[in-house]
Amino acid sequence: MTSEADLVERLLEHCAHVCVTGEEGPIAEAVIDRYTDLGEPVTRVGNSVVVGAPTGERPLVLLVGHLDVVPPTAADRDPRVETREREQVVVGRGTSDMKAGNVIAMAAFEDGDLRERSPYDLALVLYAAEEGPAEDNELADVLAEVTWLREAELAVVLEPTDGEVQLGCLGGLHARVVFTGQQAHSARPWHGENALTAAGAWLADLHERAPERVEVDGIVYHDVWSATQAWTDNLGPPFGERVARNVIPGTFVVNLNLRFAPSRGLEAAERELRDLVGDRAEVEIIDRSPPASPRLEVATVRAFVDAIGAPVAGKQAWTDVARFAEIGVPACNYGPGLTAQAHQRGEFVPVAAVVDAHARLTAFLDAAAH
């Protein structure tokens, strides 16, 4: 049985490889060396690593985590154990997001007795570039090249979930909403039309728009609309050089972000977004991320929820469970990390949370629990 001390040592070792997005080579090499030495089959795709292979005799379960982290700070560059508010924590970049998840997955995978007893075949999927732009995320390449991963009956994505089982995920749209007026001198604004203030009523409506509760298969999500960026044609991207401040802007652009529940797909959500803007401005959709449904009707998802015995919620964000949904593999989010610690200065994870999540994960994987 894996001890608390062993889990802490594993996490400190894993966090010692501070590999920000695009620089995952060293941690990928460390993972490859570890599992090659253990005699496990290893497949490398870029800086992503798949460990294990299906026997075809048992259902396949994937334990999935990303290897990259956001840039460290002085408060979390050096991994260490501390006591905070009478609780032992491991401090370090990526501890919560999501190396603690990786560590409990790796510990379970390396438990030979557990794997022999388990009713499941196991494989580790440790991938690169999750924290960067979606188009650079290597999980897509891994799923395309290692085709047997598509045979899995469950993928457990060990993102930070505060110990909850978080099912499905939100979809997302980013759109440029362009209000058009007529540039003029600010001393004589009647010679033009101010595109910025023309957007005022619409922005005020958006500001007052409350999150909308949406229930899917008994799981609650919230639709949320946010203006996340804005700029005029006399200052800001994508127009380039700064123009004098005494110019009435002829164009005002808002980045509108819709996060929506898995009650509908991308096409329906895009229609909703365009309807919200109407004829007040032009809309250009610049980024699309599909949602994933909770899939509680799937036997392995239900078995996971029952065995973990933790609170169940919807994932109020987009995660890579959506990539698995696109290829027909049921997936869920579960990990010991704290969502509030993701990307924080001095990032940490409680030791007790790591120990508890490891025990619950192994309970699901252990034949004695079935």
C-alpha positions in Angstrom: 0.0 0.0 0.0 1.3 3.4 -0.9 2.1 5.5 2.2 1.6 9.2 2.8 5.4 9.7 2.9 5.7 7.9 -0.4 3.1 10.2 -2.1 4.7 13.3 -0.7 8.2 12.2 -1.9 6.7 11.4 -5.4 5.1 14.8 -5.5 8.2 16.6 -4.6 10.2 14.7 -7.2 7.5 15.4 -9.9 7.4 19.1 -9.0 11.2 19.4 -9.2 10.8 19.3 -13.0 9.4 22.9 -13.4 8.5 22.6 -17.1 6.4 25.4 -18.4 4.3 25.1 -21.5 6.6 24.4 -24.6 9.5 23.3 -22.4 8.2 19.8 -21.3 11.2 17.9 -22.8 12.9 17.3 -19.4 9.9 16.0 -17.6 8.9 13.8 -20.6 12.4 12.3 -20.5 12.1 11.7 -16.8 8.8 9.9 -17.2 10.1 7.8 -20.1 13.2 6.8 -18.2 11.1 5.8 -15.1 8.8 3.5 -17.0 11.4 2.1 -19.4 13.3 1.0 -16.3 10.2 -0.6 -14.9 9.7 -2.5 -18.1 6.5 -0.8 -19.2 5.6 -0.1 -22.8 6.1 3.6 -23.5 5.0 5.6 -26.5 6.2 9.2 -27.0 4.3 11.8 -29.1 6.1 15.1 -29.1 6.7 15.8 -25.4 3.7 13.6 -24.4 4.0 10.1 -23.0 1.6 7.1 -23.0 2.5 4.3 -20.6 0.9 0.8 -20.8 -1.0 -1.1 -23.4 -4.4 -2.9 -23.4 -4.5 -6.7 -23.1 -7.9 -6.8 -24.7 -9.1 -9.0 -21.8 -10.4 -6.2 -19.5 -12.0 -2.8 -20.0 -9.5 -0.1 -20.5 -9.3 2.9 -18.1 -7.1 5.9 -18.9 -5.5 8.0 -16.2 -4.9 11.3 -17.8 -2.9 14.4 -16.7 -0.8 17.2 -18.3 2.9 17.7 -17.7 3.2 21.4 -18.2 2.7 24.3 -15.8 2.3 28.0 -16.0 5.5 30.0 -15.2 6.6 29.7 -11.6 7.1 32.5 -9.1 9.7 32.9 -6.4 7.0 31.7 -4.0 6.6 28.3 -5.6 9.7 27.6 -7.7 11.2 25.3 -5.1 8.9 22.4 -4.0 8.8 21.9 -0.3 6.6 20.7 2.6 5.1 23.4 4.9 2.5 23.6 7.6 -0.2 26.1 7.0 -3.1 26.6 9.4 -2.1 23.4 11.2 -2.2 21.4 7.9 0.7 19.9 6.0 0.8 21.1 2.4 3.2 20.6 -0.5 4.1 23.9 -2.0 5.3 24.2 -5.6 4.4 25.2 -9.1 1.8 22.8 -10.4 1.1 21.0 -7.1 -2.6 21.5 -7.4 -2.7 22.0 -11.2 -2.1 19.2 -11.7 0.9 17.3 -10.6 -0.8 15.9 -7.4 -3.3 14.3 -9.8 -0.5 12.9 -11.9 1.2 11.5 -8.8 -1.8 9.5 -7.6 -2.3 8.2 -11.1 1.3 7.1 -11.4 1.3 5.5 -7.9 -1.9 3.5 -8.7 -0.4 2.4 -12.1 2.8 1.3 -10.4 1.0 -0.8 -7.8 1.5 -4.3 -9.4 -0.8 -6.0 -6.9 -3.6 -3.5 -7.5 -3.3 -3.9 -11.3 -3.4 -7.7 -11.0 -6.6 -7.5 -8.9 -8.2 -4.8 -10.9 -11.1 -5.5 -13.3 -9.5 -2.9 -15.6 -6.5 -2.5 -17.9 -4.8 0.7 -17.1 -2.8 3.2 -19.2 -1.2 6.5 -18.2 -1.6 9.5 -20.6 0.7 12.3 -19.6 0.5 15.0 -22.2 2.1 18.4 -23.0 0.9 21.9 -23.7 -2.4 22.0 -21.9 -1.8 25.4 -20.4 -1.2 27.1 -23.7 -3.4 27.8 -26.8 -5.8 25.0 -27.6 -4.3 24.4 -31.0 -1.0 23.5 -29.4 -2.4 21.0 -26.9 -0.7 17.7 -27.6 -3.5 15.5 -26.4 -5.1 15.8 -29.8 -2.0 14.5 -31.4 -1.7 11.7 -28.8 -5.3 10.5 -29.5 -4.7 10.7 -33.2 -1.5 8.7 -33.2 -2.1 6.1 -30.4 -5.3 4.7 -31.8 -6.0 2.1 -29.2 -6.7 4.9 -26.7 -10.1 5.2 -28.5 -11.0 1.8 -27.2 -11.1 3.0 -23.6 -14.3 2.7 -21.6 -13.3 5.6 -19.2 -10.8 8.4 -19.1 -10.2 9.9 -15.7 -8.8 13.4 -16.2 -7.0 14.3 -12.9 -7.4 18.1 -13.0 -8.0 19.9 -9.7 -11.6 19.4 -8.6 -11.3 19.9 -4.8 -11.9 16.2 -4.4 -15.3 16.3 -6.2 -16.1 14.1 -9.1 -16.9 16.7 -11.7 -18.8 15.4 -14.7 -18.8 16.7 -18.2 -17.6 20.2 -18.9 -18.8 23.5 -20.4 -18.4 24.5 -24.0 -16.9 27.8 -24.9 -17.1 30.5 -27.6 -15.0 33.6 -28.1 -16.3 36.2 -30.5 -15.2 39.6 -31.7 -18.2 41.9 -31.5 -17.4 44.9 -33.7 -19.4 48.2 -33.2 -18.9 50.5 -36.2 -19.2 54.3 -36.2 -17.4 57.1 -37.9 -14.0 58.5 -36.8 -13.9 62.3 -36.1 -12.1 65.0 -34.1 -13.2 64.9 -30.4 -13.7 68.7 -30.5 -16.4 68.2 -33.2 -17.9 64.8 -32.5 -21.0 65.6 -34.6 -18.8 65.0 -37.6 -18.7 61.3 -36.7 -20.3 58.7 -34.6 -18.6 57.3 -31.4 -18.5 53.5 -31.8 -17.4 53.1 -28.2 -20.4 54.8 -26.6 -22.7 53.2 -29.1 -22.0 49.9 -27.4 -22.9 51.3 -24.0 -26.5 50.0 -23.8 -25.5 46.6 -25.0 -22.6 46.4 -22.5 -24.9 47.5 -19.7 -27.3 44.7 -20.5 -24.4 42.2 -20.6 -23.3 43.5 -17.2 -26.7 42.8 -15.6 -27.0 39.4 -17.2 -26.9 36.8 -14.4 -25.5 33.3 -14.7 -28.2 30.9 -15.9 -28.6 27.6 -14.1 -28.9 24.6 -16.5 -29.5 21.0 -15.4 -28.3 18.2 -17.6 -29.1 14.6 -16.4 -29.5 15.9 -12.9 -26.1 17.7 -12.9 -26.1 21.5 -12.6 -24.0 23.8 -14.8 -24.2 27.6 -15.3 -24.2 29.5 -18.6 -22.2 32.6 -18.3 -21.5 35.5 -20.6 -18.4 37.8 -20.1 -16.8 40.7 -21.9 -13.1 39.9 -21.4 -11.3 42.4 -23.6 -12.2 45.6 -25.5 -10.4 48.1 -27.7 -10.9 50.9 -30.2 -9.3 51.6 -33.5 -7.3 54.5 -32.1 -5.7 52.3 -29.4 -5.1 48.6 -29.1 -5.0 45.3 -31.0 -5.4 44.4 -33.7 -5.0 48.0 -35.1 -1.4 48.4 -34.0 0.0 51.9 -33.4 -1.5 54.3 -30.9 -3.3 57.3 -32.3 -3.9 60.6 -30.6 -6.4 60.7 -27.7 -8.5 63.4 -29.3 -10.0 61.1 -31.9 -13.5 59.8 -31.8 -13.2 56.0 -32.4 -14.8 54.7 -35.5 -14.6 51.1 -34.4 -15.0 49.5 -30.9 -14.3 45.8 -30.5 -15.4 43.6 -27.6 -14.2 40.0 -27.0 -17.4 38.2 -25.9 -16.9 34.8 -24.1 -19.8 32.5 -23.7 -19.4 29.4 -21.4 -22.3 27.1 -21.9 -23.7 23.9 -20.4 -23.7 20.6 -22.3 -27.4 21.0 -23.0 -26.6 21.9 -26.6 -23.8 21.9 -29.0 -21.6 24.5 -30.7 -24.0 25.4 -33.5 -26.9 26.2 -31.1 -24.7 28.2 -28.8 -23.4 30.2 -31.7 -26.9 31.1 -32.7 -27.6 32.2 -29.2 -24.5 34.4 -29.2 -25.5 36.0 -32.5 -29.0 36.6 -31.3 -27.7 38.3 -28.2 -25.8 40.8 -30.4 -28.5 41.1 -33.1 -28.0 43.8 -35.7 -26.2 46.2 -33.3 -22.7 44.9 -34.3 -20.9 42.5 -36.4 -19.9 39.1 -35.0 -16.8 37.0 -35.8 -16.5 33.7 -34.0 -12.7 33.2 -33.3 -12.6 30.2 -31.0 -14.9 27.2 -30.4 -14.6 24.5 -27.7 -17.3 21.8 -27.6 -18.9 20.8 -24.3 -19.0 17.3 -22.9 -22.1 15.7 -21.3 -22.0 14.0 -17.9 -22.5 10.5 -19.3 -24.0 9.1 -16.0 -25.8 6.5 -18.1 -22.5 4.8 -18.9 -21.7 1.9 -16.6 -18.0 2.8 -16.0 -18.9 6.4 -15.2 -21.5 5.3 -12.8 -19.1 2.7 -11.3 -16.5 5.5 -10.8 -18.9 7.8 -9.1 -20.2 5.1 -6.8 -16.7 3.8 -5.9 -15.2 7.3 -5.3 -17.9 8.2 -2.9 -17.2 11.9 -3.2 -19.6 14.8 -4.0 -20.6 15.0 -7.6 -20.9 18.2 -9.6 -20.7 19.6 -13.1 -17.4 20.9 -14.3 -17.9 24.7 -14.5 -15.1 25.1 -17.0 -13.8 23.5 -20.2 -11.4 20.6 -19.8 -10.0 17.9 -22.0 -12.8 15.5 -21.2 -14.3 17.2 -24.2 -11.6 15.8 -26.4 -12.4 12.3 -25.2 -16.1 13.0 -25.8 -15.4 13.9 -29.4 -13.9 10.4 -30.0 -16.6 8.6 -28.1 -14.7 7.9 -24.9 -16.6 8.6 -21.7 -14.6 10.8 -19.3 -14.8 12.6 -16.0 -12.7 15.1 -13.9 -11.4 14.0 -10.5 -8.3 15.1 -8.7 -6.9 16.2 -5.3 -5.8 19.7 -6.4 -7.5 22.8 -5.2 -9.2 24.8 -8.0 -8.6 28.1 -6.1 -4.8 27.3 -6.0 -4.5 26.9 -9.8 -1.9 29.4 -11.1 -1.7 31.2 -7.7 1.6 32.5 -6.3 2.8 30.0 -3.7 0.6 27.3 -5.2 0.0 24.3 -2.8 -2.0 21.2 -2.3 -2.9 19.7 1.1 -1.2 16.4 1.8 -4.4 15.0 3.3 -6.2 15.7 0.0 -3.6 13.8 -2.0 -3.8 10.8 0.4 -7.6 10.8 0.3 -7.8 11.0 -3.5 -5.3 8.2 -3.9 -7.3 6.0 -1.6 -10.6 6.7 -3.4 -9.0 6.2 -6.9 -7.5 2.8 -5.8 -10.9 1.8 -4.4 -12.4 2.2 -7.8 -9.5 0.3 -9.5 -9.5 -2.5 -6.9 -11.5 -5.6 -7.8 -12.3 -6.0 -4.0 -14.5 -2.9 -4.2 -16.7 -4.3 -7.0 
